[in-house]
Amino acid sequence: MKPIRAVVFDLDGTLVDTFAIYGRIYSALFEAHFGRRLSPEEVFALGPTAETLTIRRIVGEAAARMYLERFCREYAGELERAGALTYAGVPELVEGCRARGLGLGIYTNKVRETAELTLARLPFARAFSSVVTASHVRFLKPHPEGIQRAIAELGASANETLYVGDWAADIATGRAAGVRTGLAAWQPRPFPLDSGAPSPDFVFVRPEELLRLVAGTAEGWNGAR
């Protein structure tokens, strides 16, 4: 296996746990539109797409900008009140990858504003040489544009890059870009792989397993492949 020299991460559900935050905001944001607050199951069903797309789908194009501005204000407030955002082991994973000289990037469906607000809360944010958001691309996941941009900014090649995310769309995006793919399965939520979803190259139950892989010490690996 060709050595991994660059790792690109998804953000929500991979590096940070913001599901509850999104649930509270979306439930309140769309209350007037639906005449009631959405349940957690209904919010989850909106999917892990860019906030702009979710908002447009619910309230329409004309009101989308106003709703997005409100979303960003509410998100900033939620982050101020939140405790630690990262999953256990993630700070050590990022620092371990950086210490080994790997190029590190992020490709997220978040818009630039919410991505920047999130990264401002992470002490290891400077480890990422490339941050690509929904605001930087014409085509969202599973189109490979975002991964390709991150690879170019890291000065890497596809065959030496690993993309790590927590949704089927992340795996499909990595496959479309020709990179290896890893499933971040360390969050307490099952990965929604349906029968037609692509399988990841690796499944990481704990962040340290990813670090072992990139460090070349993953003998006896029990990943998906």
FENQUIFEN-V712106 format. One record per residue. N is the residue number from 1. OMEGA is omega in whole degrees, 0 to 359 (* if undefined). BURIAL is # if it has 24 or more other ideal C-beta (glycine too) atoms within 12 Angstrom, else .. D_CENTER is the distance of its C-alpha to the mean C-alpha in Angstrom with 1 decimal. Layout:
# FENQUIFEN-V712106
n & omega & burial & d_center
N & OMEGA & BURIAL & D_CENTER
N & OMEGA & BURIAL & D_CENTER
This chain:
# FENQUIFEN-V712106
n & omega & burial & d_center
1 & 179 & . & 25.2
2 & 182 & . & 24.5
3 & 175 & . & 23.0
4 & 182 & # & 19.4
5 & 177 & # & 19.5
6 & 176 & # & 16.0
7 & 175 & # & 12.6
8 & 183 & # & 9.4
9 & 159 & # & 6.2
10 & 184 & # & 2.5
11 & 182 & # & 3.0
12 & 180 & # & 4.3
13 & 180 & # & 6.0
14 & 176 & # & 5.5
15 & 184 & # & 7.1
16 & 179 & # & 8.2
17 & 181 & # & 10.0
18 & 183 & # & 10.4
19 & 181 & # & 11.5
20 & 179 & # & 15.1
21 & 179 & # & 14.8
22 & 180 & # & 13.5
23 & 180 & # & 16.3
24 & 183 & # & 18.9
25 & 182 & # & 18.3
26 & 180 & # & 18.1
27 & 179 & # & 21.1
28 & 184 & # & 23.2
29 & 185 & # & 22.2
30 & 183 & # & 23.4
31 & 181 & . & 26.3
32 & 182 & . & 28.9
33 & 183 & . & 27.8
34 & 183 & . & 28.0
35 & 179 & . & 30.7
36 & 176 & . & 28.9
37 & 178 & . & 25.8
38 & 175 & # & 23.2
39 & 176 & . & 22.9
40 & 180 & . & 19.7
41 & 179 & . & 20.0
42 & 177 & . & 20.3
43 & 180 & # & 17.3
44 & 182 & . & 15.2
45 & 178 & . & 16.9
46 & 174 & # & 15.7
47 & 184 & # & 12.5
48 & 180 & # & 8.8
49 & 182 & # & 10.1
50 & 179 & # & 10.7
51 & 181 & # & 12.9
52 & 181 & # & 15.7
53 & 178 & # & 15.9
54 & 182 & # & 16.0
55 & 178 & # & 18.6
56 & 181 & . & 20.6
57 & 183 & . & 20.8
58 & 189 & # & 22.2
59 & 179 & # & 24.5
60 & 186 & . & 25.1
61 & 187 & . & 25.0
62 & 183 & . & 27.8
63 & 189 & . & 26.3
64 & 183 & . & 22.6
65 & 180 & . & 22.9
66 & 180 & . & 24.7
67 & 179 & # & 22.2
68 & 178 & # & 19.2
69 & 177 & . & 21.2
70 & 178 & # & 22.0
71 & 182 & # & 18.4
72 & 177 & # & 17.6
73 & 180 & . & 20.7
74 & 180 & # & 19.9
75 & 178 & # & 16.4
76 & 178 & . & 18.1
77 & 178 & . & 20.7
78 & 180 & # & 18.5
79 & 178 & # & 16.9
80 & 182 & . & 20.4
81 & 186 & . & 21.5
82 & 172 & # & 18.6
83 & 179 & . & 19.1
84 & 182 & . & 16.8
85 & 189 & # & 13.1
86 & 173 & # & 12.0
87 & 179 & # & 12.6
88 & 178 & . & 16.0
89 & 182 & . & 16.2
90 & 178 & # & 13.0
91 & 179 & # & 15.2
92 & 177 & . & 17.7
93 & 182 & # & 15.3
94 & 180 & # & 14.2
95 & 179 & . & 17.9
96 & 177 & # & 19.2
97 & 180 & # & 17.3
98 & 181 & # & 18.5
99 & 179 & . & 22.0
100 & 175 & # & 22.3
101 & 179 & . & 21.8
102 & 170 & # & 18.6
103 & 184 & # & 16.9
104 & 179 & # & 13.5
105 & 176 & # & 10.9
106 & 168 & # & 7.5
107 & 187 & # & 6.6
108 & 174 & # & 4.7
109 & 175 & # & 6.9
110 & 172 & # & 8.0
111 & 185 & # & 11.6
112 & 185 & # & 12.9
113 & 182 & # & 14.8
114 & 175 & # & 12.2
115 & 180 & # & 9.9
116 & 177 & # & 13.3
117 & 180 & # & 14.3
118 & 182 & # & 11.5
119 & 178 & # & 12.0
120 & 178 & . & 15.7
121 & 185 & # & 15.5
122 & 182 & # & 14.3
123 & 181 & . & 17.3
124 & 185 & # & 15.7
125 & 182 & # & 14.0
126 & 178 & . & 16.8
127 & 184 & # & 16.0
128 & 180 & # & 13.5
129 & 179 & # & 15.9
130 & 174 & # & 13.6
131 & 181 & # & 11.0
132 & 182 & # & 10.5
133 & 177 & # & 9.7
134 & 180 & # & 11.1
135 & 184 & # & 14.3
136 & 186 & # & 14.8
137 & 175 & # & 15.1
138 & 185 & . & 17.6
139 & 182 & . & 15.8
140 & 176 & # & 12.4
141 & 11 & # & 10.7
142 & 175 & # & 12.5
143 & 185 & . & 14.7
144 & 186 & # & 14.4
145 & 183 & . & 15.1
146 & 178 & # & 11.8
147 & 180 & # & 11.8
148 & 178 & # & 15.6
149 & 180 & # & 15.5
150 & 179 & # & 13.4
151 & 180 & # & 15.8
152 & 181 & # & 18.7
153 & 178 & # & 17.8
154 & 182 & # & 17.6
155 & 182 & . & 20.9
156 & 173 & # & 19.8
157 & 185 & . & 20.5
158 & 186 & # & 18.6
159 & 175 & . & 20.7
160 & 183 & # & 19.8
161 & 175 & # & 16.0
162 & 174 & # & 13.5
163 & 185 & # & 9.9
164 & 178 & # & 8.0
165 & 186 & # & 5.7
166 & 181 & # & 7.1
167 & 178 & # & 8.5
168 & 180 & # & 11.4
169 & 178 & # & 10.2
170 & 180 & # & 7.9
171 & 178 & # & 11.2
172 & 178 & # & 13.3
173 & 179 & # & 11.6
174 & 178 & # & 12.3
175 & 181 & # & 15.6
176 & 180 & # & 16.5
177 & 178 & # & 16.0
178 & 178 & . & 18.1
179 & 172 & # & 16.0
180 & 186 & # & 15.8
181 & 178 & # & 12.9
182 & 177 & # & 11.9
183 & 174 & # & 10.9
184 & 184 & # & 9.6
185 & 183 & # & 12.4
186 & 177 & # & 13.2
187 & 184 & # & 12.2
188 & 179 & . & 15.3
189 & 181 & . & 14.3
190 & 178 & . & 15.4
191 & 186 & # & 13.3
192 & 177 & . & 14.8
193 & 175 & . & 16.2
194 & 186 & . & 19.2
195 & 182 & . & 22.2
196 & 183 & . & 21.1
197 & 178 & . & 17.5
198 & 177 & # & 17.3
199 & 176 & . & 17.3
200 & 175 & # & 15.1
201 & 181 & # & 17.2
202 & 172 & # & 16.4
203 & 182 & # & 15.5
204 & 179 & # & 14.7
205 & 177 & . & 16.2
206 & 181 & . & 16.2
207 & 182 & # & 14.5
208 & 177 & # & 18.0
209 & 176 & # & 18.2
210 & 180 & # & 15.7
211 & 177 & # & 17.8
212 & 181 & # & 20.9
213 & 184 & # & 19.9
214 & 177 & # & 19.2
215 & 179 & . & 22.3
216 & 182 & . & 24.3
217 & 185 & . & 25.5
218 & 177 & . & 24.0
219 & 180 & . & 27.4
220 & 184 & . & 27.7
221 & 181 & . & 24.0
222 & 180 & . & 23.3
223 & 183 & # & 20.1
224 & 180 & . & 19.9
225 & * & . & 21.9
